[in-house]
C-alpha cells in the first residue's frame, strides 16, 4: 500500500483547557480531494492549522506526518504546502502579478524564472496574464480574486494545497462554478487538496472523501455516497442533507438488520444494528427522497408502512417536501420531484389520510453519539 501524503495519528490540540481536536486519526492519499466538513467550532479549522504548521499538537497529542515524516515541530515553510484563506489575504497595494509572485520573491527565485512561473500560474486558473496581471485586487470581482489567491498558492508548486472555506464570500452561482473549477484543477494538476468547509453541498460535489467532524472528533470518514447514504450517527444524518428519524425497541433481528417497535405499536425494519440487544432502544434514519406516500390501504408489500395524515406541502422548486404527521404526533417528510405544479399539481392536500412507506434497505440503524 502506498505511503499516504498526510497522516494524523491520534492528534489532539487543547486551548485554555478545552479540547479543540480530540485524538483524531485519518490518512490522505496523493492527489486526493479530501474535505473536512462540520459546523462552526467542531475543530475543522484547527485540524487544517495543525497540518499547515500554524498550530502544534499537544505534548502528548499524537503525530502529524507529511510524506512519511513527522512534522509536529516543523515550521510552515518547511512543509512543502500552500494555503488559500477564506478572505484570500491579497495585498491591496500590489498588482495581481506581484501578489502571485510574492512567495517566489521571498524564496529568492530568479527574475526570469519568476515571470514565467507567474504567467503559468495565472493561465492555470484561467486569468489572462496580460489582461489581469497589472490590475490591483480592488479592480477584480470576487471570483477573480479567488483565482488570484489560488494562483499565488499554486505558483509555489506545493505537494499539498490547503483551502480554508475559500468560496464563502462568493454568490451562489459563482460558488457552484468555482466548485467545479477546483475539482477540475485537482484532477488536472494531481496536487493533493485538503479543503475545509461547513457547506455540505460543496463537500459532496468536490470530494473524493469527507471527514465529518463534530465536537472535536471525526464522526465519520468516507466517500460522499457512503457518508450520505449510510450515516453512522444522528449528527451525520442531520448535518449531511435531511433525514427522518424513527425511535423504537429492538424486537427481532433479520437479514443483517433489526426490527424495532415504535411507541404506537407499529413495526419498522432497518439495516445494520449488529450487536444490538433485544429490548434496546435504537434510533433509525431514512432520507426524505426514499420515503413515498400511498393511500391508507395501498402500501406495497415488503415496505415499512406507517399511517399518517398530510400536514403541509412545501414547494421548493425542483422538489416538493410533503410533511406528514404520524399517529404519535411525530413527523416524516417525503421528498418528491416537482413534475409541474401548474400542469400536474400534487394530489396530496393538507388533512388527507395516507400511509408513509419506505424500504428497510433505505433505513439505517444509527450508532449512539459519543459522550
Steps between C-alpha positions, in 0.01 A plus 500: 500500500635845404618731776233766569587862427345611831443298814347604833564249779293566816560875470364727773515875557393687811432873544445639852408158635252425220561229241474657155606171338464170682714200397417514129652255251476487121713458186496701177627347176703673227283704261188458711238772550443461873244717679465569871135584559316617810324784681672797662707401801531132411880509457533498121703822465725400791563171318602689187725732701667198661577369152621843381732544800318801646414289805695224677337188651489460877817359653341156521265575210606255232678551168442693179688341209561637150646259245596264781685761709383624841454877466362593845775755557574603141417854400247567222761585236673165564194295407472540117142614511303814420180645640204697365316695769131584526561874450769430233752723690611683186724805536287798386803716410650238267388409149365155420835385361688635802255324733556172317877553497526591869588152627757454223662832588527388863675185385746687279387348170684664204302770321476327162378176656258693720332675204447168322360327809259788574375492142450123517316524834259764369437290188429204727210683667382645167602861553675660201835630637508790254148611588490438875866503608533882532168550681466561874280253695237773552434500124405130501175319569471260793551200276807656338654579840440139600687386190791732577524352850506154342770605252712644782484162675553288187802699380695357794451150352381349828444127543195583716256789463300603807175693449318657795140573388622695195156525334307641794500861374370415152141512380318170444542480122871580508554266796355209302717586199814519716421163662530338158810710416677385817415136437625530142821666621557220751464239225712690248794576730500189715561712812349379827221737608396524866185709517321634809132593474174514692304467173378143450425551129854623435646194669269256318566667162879516510638235735647158448459448874353703785585510870191623684601660830286551809604610848875483423477144363469338158141374508525318166750465218418372152407570139212746444250224409595300809468800731163600356337161453643324806534758779635350820354742753202733533736798474631387161148418378382851597805692384535335159166563334167439675380187677191351660556331834318204654546385860399159628599187691671207330255208482668281236806460280483404133708512178786709634270739679247544778128551547398767748166569661394863528308637798180489290547127440604520133801295388788637291779290345846648438849397392795494738481488876740209547542420867188685614318317780135402501299772673769763443378841383653601167470788257449448126541744210351511150552774240190695381561404136472134602156554654183457293134571571209273412135470590436346844427155350740510205841444661712251300617179664847478652506869587490674834159666533380758752149654500514878471315819408633771266593812695666722240627506141813716463589624150879503449534546128628176350384304805190490720522410867181343633485498879284232659405461867513147642266356760725593793532862385848465351562602140650348186590681179470356149700676227339483156618619162299800380336391175332837447263645756321710239437200272503200735452622857585257781198297612584522869313771689507614861295265720501205257546158661785298352765239567870588522704219344874437471725201438691323780806520271480883513459509879818507707558420867705784649783466749471682835665841506839491683507657843 
